[in-house]
Amino acid sequence: MTERCVLLLGGSFDPVHQGHIVLARYFCALLHPDELRLIPAGRPWQKPELTTAPEHRIAMLRDAFSDWVVPVIIDTQEIEREGATYALDTLRALRNELGDEVTLVMLLGADQVVNLHTWRDWQKLFDLANFCVATRPGFDISAEALNHAVAEALIRRRASPTQLRATPHGLIYLANDLAMAVSSTAVRQALAENNPQALEGLLPPPVLDYIQHHHLYQTPH
């Protein structure tokens, strides 16, 4: 087993919701990492411009992951980086910071795996990190549904949690028993419509309190 294991959870976190919490909690329990690093996006090249200011997204992350089961670091490198942000650049920076012997594990949802072949130099990502993939209702990640090269990589690199925990990079674990379907778009819409029923169970209470206090995601009149 390597000396340290760091889980990486990136996203726009606009806002952070229970899907993020469930994903992080599941893999923290599975891999017993030494650290969970949350990486809010700056200017993700495949998504429209984010409307919520970085300081609000960072504050929501801080509230959502307070008193967590492992040490949590909010890594703002993608926010601070000029121009579009790419996972490859982020992983290279983390390797430079943490060294080659640390196990890095990037947590992905099924929707991200379906589009993995569109990421910049995606095959080079395995030289830098391992990947844990969570299933999600509505997204088929069977070999027949994926890009051929991605499907081949999932088969060839598939490993157990123990193997992944002990290896710095290059492996994949698929979690087929985790299926949390939360859409950030649907959450923002429910907030804009002030629809508490649609929001039930989707946001950590401290995050909802923060959103309401700062009047975020409201439809302007």
QUIBELQUI-V935696 format. One record per helix or strand of 3 or more residues. SS is the DSSP state (hx for helix, st for strand). FROM is the first residue (numbers start at 1). LEN is the number of residues. If there is no record, write none. Layout:
# QUIBELQUI-V935696
<<SS	FROM	LEN> <SS	FROM	LEN>>
This chain:
# QUIBELQUI-V935696
<<st	5	7> <hx	18	14> <st	35	6> <hx	54	11> <st	72	3> <hx	77	4> <hx	87	12> <st	103	7> <hx	110	5> <hx	116	3> <hx	122	6> <st	130	5> <hx	148	10> <hx	161	5> <st	172	4> <hx	184	9> <hx	196	4> <hx	205	10>>
